[in-house]
Amino acid sequence: MTELHDFGVAVVMISGDATVTASAVARTVGLKGALCPPGGVTDKLRLEDYAVFAGVLPEDKFKLVKTYQAAGHTVGMCGDGANDAPALRQAQIGIAVSSATDVAKSAAGMVLTEPGLGGIVSAVREGRLIFQRVLTYTLNSITKKIVQALFIAAGLIMTGHAALTPLLMALIMTVGDTLGMSLATDNVRPSAHPNQWRVGRLTAAAGFMGAGQLIFSLAILAVGYFVFRWDQRTLQTLAFLTIVCDNQATTYTNRERLRLWSSRPSTWLVGASVADLTLACRLATAGLAMAPLALAAIAASAAFAVLLDFAKVPAFRRLAFA
């Protein structure tokens, strides 16, 4: 009960048992809140006033689920009997316990495989973890798409020629996808509140992170073009290294809503980073498929990651993005 409360999940008890029995069970499991008087399940019921509903008829269970949904709640219903089936089917997520009847299991969207209700807590936790990984992957993908398209266009305007060859673009997509897929294994924290997709906030957050990476990447390209006066092929190598390294930087800032060092990345994510950087640096220093160039972009991108991270935290807080 405490764990569900910590996850921002409100728990109520709906039982067909007598008031005395339902009250005793509620006290045993630590459920606090008022007891709804028998016959109190009406259309005018104030849901927030009660945590225990006793002596409830099967049709009233269904009615209560619909009432909570009409009030804007996402409802999970747990039951075990045939009389729970309509409510289990109506809820956004119906949960049948391991000993439930076949009718209840058929109506539910999830069936617990072990005795007790601990599986509900595990399901909520795992769902929050999966959501955070999907959210990070989506944020990362949007960020990269914004940067790569605009970088190529801006680089063409700045230098008068293509900033990347088709082969280099393919290499960037290959190493970027390898890194992106590894986010599915990353260490994340379950959110403290129920999740929902807020596409506007997600797009705004990705736009902020993408704008930061784009500005920095173009600044590096401008230094190579205006200060060092490098030729076209060397600038293309610089652009390749900059995008690869900056993609690494934004991946690590995107994966964490707080400071990038607040949690440890997964072994697979670190391994993908090492493999990608090793491949990119080896190609650049050896001049394979591009002009040879030193690796100053890596150090610059590491500094960029820290700077962007300090700007990210207040931006995400303002967007209420988590």
C-alpha positions as CSV (number, residue, x, y, z in Angstrom):
1,M,0.0,0.0,0.0
2,T,2.8,2.4,0.9
3,E,4.7,1.7,-2.3
4,L,1.6,2.3,-4.4
5,H,1.0,5.6,-2.5
6,D,4.6,6.6,-3.2
7,F,4.0,6.0,-6.9
8,G,1.1,8.4,-6.8
9,V,-1.6,5.7,-7.0
10,A,-4.7,6.2,-4.9
11,V,-6.1,2.9,-3.6
12,V,-9.7,2.2,-2.7
13,M,-11.3,-1.0,-1.6
14,I,-14.6,-2.2,-3.1
15,S,-16.1,-5.2,-1.5
16,G,-19.4,-7.0,-1.4
17,D,-18.6,-8.1,2.2
18,A,-20.3,-6.6,5.2
19,T,-19.2,-3.3,6.6
20,V,-17.4,-4.8,9.6
21,T,-15.5,-7.3,7.5
22,A,-14.4,-4.7,4.9
23,S,-13.3,-2.3,7.7
24,A,-11.2,-5.0,9.3
25,V,-9.5,-5.9,6.1
26,A,-8.9,-2.2,5.2
27,R,-7.2,-1.7,8.6
28,T,-5.0,-4.8,8.1
29,V,-3.6,-3.7,4.8
30,G,-3.1,-0.1,6.0
31,L,-5.9,1.5,3.9
32,K,-6.8,4.8,5.5
33,G,-9.9,6.8,4.6
34,A,-13.6,6.9,5.3
35,L,-16.1,4.1,4.8
36,C,-18.9,4.7,2.4
37,P,-22.2,3.9,4.0
38,P,-24.2,1.0,2.4
39,G,-26.3,2.1,-0.5
40,G,-24.2,5.2,-1.0
41,V,-23.1,4.3,-4.5
42,T,-25.1,6.9,-6.5
43,D,-24.4,9.3,-9.3
44,K,-23.9,12.1,-6.8
45,L,-21.2,10.2,-4.9
46,R,-18.2,12.3,-3.9
47,L,-15.4,9.9,-4.7
48,E,-12.7,11.8,-2.8
49,D,-14.6,11.4,0.5
50,Y,-14.2,7.6,0.7
51,A,-11.6,4.9,0.5
52,V,-13.7,1.8,1.4
53,F,-16.9,0.7,-0.2
54,A,-18.6,-2.2,1.5
55,G,-21.8,-4.2,0.8
56,V,-21.4,-3.3,-2.9
57,L,-23.4,-5.1,-5.5
58,P,-21.7,-6.4,-8.7
59,E,-23.4,-3.8,-10.8
60,D,-22.2,-1.1,-8.4
61,K,-18.6,-2.1,-8.9
62,F,-19.0,-1.5,-12.6
63,K,-20.8,1.8,-11.8
64,L,-17.9,2.9,-9.5
65,V,-15.3,2.2,-12.2
66,K,-17.2,4.3,-14.7
67,T,-17.7,7.1,-12.1
68,Y,-14.0,7.3,-11.4
69,Q,-13.3,7.4,-15.1
70,A,-15.8,10.1,-15.7
71,A,-14.0,12.1,-13.0
72,G,-10.8,11.9,-15.1
73,H,-9.1,9.1,-13.3
74,T,-7.2,6.2,-15.0
75,V,-8.6,3.2,-13.2
76,G,-7.0,-0.2,-12.5
77,M,-9.4,-2.7,-11.1
78,C,-8.3,-5.9,-9.3
79,G,-10.8,-8.8,-8.7
80,D,-11.1,-12.5,-8.6
81,G,-14.8,-13.5,-9.1
82,A,-17.2,-13.7,-12.0
83,N,-19.1,-10.8,-10.5
84,D,-16.0,-8.6,-11.0
85,A,-15.8,-9.3,-14.7
86,P,-17.8,-6.3,-15.9
87,A,-15.7,-3.9,-13.8
88,L,-12.5,-5.6,-14.8
89,R,-13.4,-5.2,-18.5
90,Q,-14.5,-1.5,-18.0
91,A,-11.3,-0.4,-16.2
92,Q,-8.3,0.8,-18.2
93,I,-6.4,-2.1,-16.8
94,G,-8.2,-5.0,-15.3
95,I,-6.1,-7.2,-13.0
96,A,-7.1,-10.7,-12.0
97,V,-5.4,-12.4,-9.1
98,S,-3.7,-15.8,-9.6
99,S,-6.7,-17.7,-8.0
100,A,-9.3,-15.8,-10.0
101,T,-12.1,-17.6,-11.9
102,D,-11.7,-18.2,-15.6
103,V,-14.3,-15.5,-16.3
104,A,-12.4,-12.9,-14.3
105,K,-9.1,-13.8,-16.0
106,S,-10.7,-13.6,-19.4
107,A,-12.1,-10.1,-18.6
108,A,-8.9,-8.8,-17.2
109,G,-6.0,-7.2,-19.1
110,M,-3.4,-8.6,-16.7
111,V,-3.3,-11.8,-14.7
112,L,-1.1,-12.1,-11.6
113,T,0.9,-15.4,-11.6
114,E,1.8,-15.5,-7.9
115,P,-0.5,-15.3,-4.8
116,G,-1.0,-11.9,-3.2
117,L,-1.1,-8.4,-4.7
118,G,2.6,-7.7,-4.8
119,G,2.6,-8.2,-8.6
120,I,0.6,-5.0,-8.9
121,V,3.4,-3.0,-7.4
122,S,5.9,-4.7,-9.6
123,A,3.8,-4.0,-12.7
124,V,3.5,-0.4,-11.8
125,R,7.2,0.0,-11.2
126,E,8.1,-1.9,-14.4
127,G,5.6,0.1,-16.4
128,R,7.2,3.4,-15.2
129,L,10.7,2.1,-16.0
130,I,9.6,1.2,-19.6
131,F,7.9,4.5,-20.1
132,Q,11.0,6.4,-19.0
133,R,13.1,4.4,-21.5
134,V,10.7,5.0,-24.3
135,L,10.4,8.7,-23.4
136,T,14.2,9.1,-23.5
137,Y,14.5,7.2,-26.8
138,T,11.9,9.4,-28.3
139,L,13.5,12.6,-26.9
140,N,16.8,11.5,-28.2
141,S,15.5,10.6,-31.7
142,I,13.7,14.0,-32.1
143,T,16.8,15.8,-31.0
144,K,19.0,14.0,-33.5
145,K,16.6,14.5,-36.4
146,I,16.4,18.3,-35.7
147,V,20.2,18.6,-35.6
148,Q,21.2,16.5,-38.6
149,A,18.8,18.0,-41.1
150,L,19.4,21.6,-40.1
151,F,23.2,21.1,-39.7
152,I,23.5,19.9,-43.3
153,A,21.4,22.9,-44.6
154,A,23.3,25.4,-42.5
155,G,26.7,23.9,-43.3
156,L,25.9,24.2,-47.0
157,I,25.0,27.8,-46.6
158,M,28.1,28.5,-44.5
159,T,30.8,26.8,-46.6
160,G,29.1,26.6,-50.0
161,H,29.4,22.8,-50.3
162,A,28.0,19.7,-48.6
163,A,29.1,19.4,-45.0
164,L,28.9,15.6,-45.2
165,T,29.2,13.1,-47.9
166,P,26.5,10.4,-48.3
167,L,29.0,7.8,-46.9
168,L,29.6,9.9,-43.8
169,M,25.9,10.5,-43.3
170,A,25.4,6.7,-43.4
171,L,28.1,6.2,-40.9
172,I,26.6,8.8,-38.6
173,M,23.2,7.1,-38.8
174,T,24.8,3.7,-38.1
175,V,26.7,4.7,-35.0
176,G,23.7,6.9,-33.8
177,D,21.3,4.0,-34.1
178,T,23.6,1.7,-32.2
179,L,23.8,4.2,-29.4
180,G,20.0,4.9,-29.5
181,M,19.1,1.2,-29.3
182,S,21.3,0.8,-26.2
183,L,19.0,3.2,-24.4
184,A,16.5,0.4,-24.1
185,T,18.8,-1.2,-21.5
186,D,19.6,2.0,-19.6
187,N,19.3,2.4,-15.9
188,V,16.3,4.6,-15.1
189,R,14.2,5.6,-12.1
190,P,10.5,5.1,-12.0
191,S,8.6,8.4,-12.0
192,A,6.9,9.3,-8.7
193,H,3.6,10.0,-10.5
194,P,1.5,8.4,-13.2
195,N,2.9,9.0,-16.7
196,Q,1.1,10.3,-19.7
197,W,2.3,11.4,-23.1
198,R,2.6,15.2,-23.3
199,V,3.7,15.6,-26.9
200,G,4.0,19.4,-26.8
201,R,6.4,19.3,-23.8
202,L,8.3,16.5,-25.4
203,T,8.7,18.4,-28.6
204,A,9.7,21.6,-26.8
205,A,12.3,19.7,-24.7
206,A,13.7,18.1,-27.8
207,G,13.8,21.4,-29.6
208,F,15.7,23.0,-26.7
209,M,18.3,20.1,-26.7
210,G,18.5,20.1,-30.5
211,A,19.0,23.8,-30.7
212,G,21.9,23.6,-28.2
213,Q,23.6,20.8,-30.2
214,L,23.0,22.6,-33.5
215,I,24.5,25.9,-32.3
216,F,27.6,24.1,-30.8
217,S,28.1,21.9,-33.9
218,L,27.9,24.9,-36.3
219,A,30.3,26.8,-34.1
220,I,32.9,24.1,-34.4
221,L,32.4,23.9,-38.2
222,A,32.7,27.7,-38.3
223,V,36.0,27.6,-36.5
224,G,37.4,25.1,-39.0
225,Y,36.1,27.1,-41.9
226,F,36.8,30.7,-40.9
227,V,39.7,30.4,-38.5
228,F,41.8,27.4,-39.7
229,R,40.7,27.7,-43.4
230,W,40.5,24.0,-43.8
231,D,39.7,22.5,-47.2
232,Q,36.4,20.8,-48.1
233,R,37.4,17.2,-47.2
234,T,38.9,18.2,-43.9
235,L,35.8,20.2,-43.0
236,Q,33.7,17.1,-43.8
237,T,35.8,15.1,-41.4
238,L,35.4,17.8,-38.8
239,A,31.6,17.8,-39.4
240,F,31.5,14.0,-39.1
241,L,33.5,13.9,-35.8
242,T,31.5,16.8,-34.4
243,I,28.1,15.3,-35.1
244,V,29.2,11.8,-33.7
245,C,30.7,13.3,-30.5
246,D,27.8,15.8,-30.0
247,N,25.3,13.0,-30.4
248,Q,27.1,11.2,-27.6
249,A,26.9,14.3,-25.5
250,T,23.2,14.9,-26.0
251,T,22.4,11.2,-25.4
252,Y,23.9,11.4,-22.0
253,T,22.2,14.7,-21.1
254,N,18.8,13.4,-22.5
255,R,18.9,10.1,-20.5
256,E,18.8,11.9,-17.2
257,R,16.2,14.5,-16.2
258,L,18.5,15.8,-13.4
259,R,22.3,16.3,-13.8
260,L,23.9,13.8,-16.2
261,W,26.0,12.3,-13.4
262,S,22.9,11.7,-11.2
263,S,22.6,8.0,-12.2
264,R,25.0,5.4,-13.7
265,P,24.4,4.5,-17.4
266,S,23.9,0.9,-18.2
267,T,26.8,-1.3,-19.3
268,W,25.3,-1.7,-22.8
269,L,25.0,2.1,-23.2
270,V,28.6,2.7,-22.1
271,G,29.8,-0.2,-24.4
272,A,27.9,1.3,-27.4
273,S,29.5,4.7,-26.7
274,V,33.0,3.2,-26.6
275,A,32.4,1.2,-29.8
276,D,31.0,4.2,-31.6
277,L,33.7,6.6,-30.6
278,T,36.4,4.0,-31.3
279,L,35.1,3.4,-34.8
280,A,34.7,7.1,-35.6
281,C,38.0,8.2,-34.2
282,R,39.8,5.3,-35.9
283,L,38.3,6.3,-39.3
284,A,39.1,10.0,-38.7
285,T,42.7,9.6,-37.6
286,A,43.5,7.0,-40.3
287,G,41.8,9.0,-43.0
288,L,39.6,6.1,-44.0
289,A,36.6,7.4,-46.1
290,M,37.6,10.9,-45.2
291,A,40.5,13.3,-44.7
292,P,42.7,12.6,-41.6
293,L,42.1,14.9,-38.7
294,A,43.0,15.1,-35.0
295,L,40.5,14.4,-32.3
296,A,40.0,17.7,-30.5
297,A,36.2,17.4,-31.2
298,I,36.0,14.8,-28.4
299,A,37.3,17.1,-25.7
300,A,35.1,20.0,-27.0
301,S,32.0,17.8,-27.0
302,A,32.7,16.7,-23.4
303,A,32.7,20.3,-22.3
304,F,29.6,21.0,-24.4
305,A,27.8,18.1,-22.6
306,V,28.5,19.7,-19.2
307,L,27.4,23.2,-20.3
308,L,24.2,21.9,-22.0
309,D,23.4,19.9,-18.9
310,F,23.4,23.0,-16.7
311,A,21.0,24.7,-19.1
312,K,18.9,21.6,-19.4
313,V,17.8,21.1,-15.8
314,P,16.0,24.5,-15.4
315,A,14.6,24.2,-18.9
316,F,13.1,20.7,-18.2
317,R,11.8,22.0,-14.8
318,R,10.1,24.9,-16.5
319,L,8.5,22.6,-19.1
320,A,7.5,20.1,-16.3
321,F,9.2,17.5,-18.4
322,A,9.9,14.2,-16.5
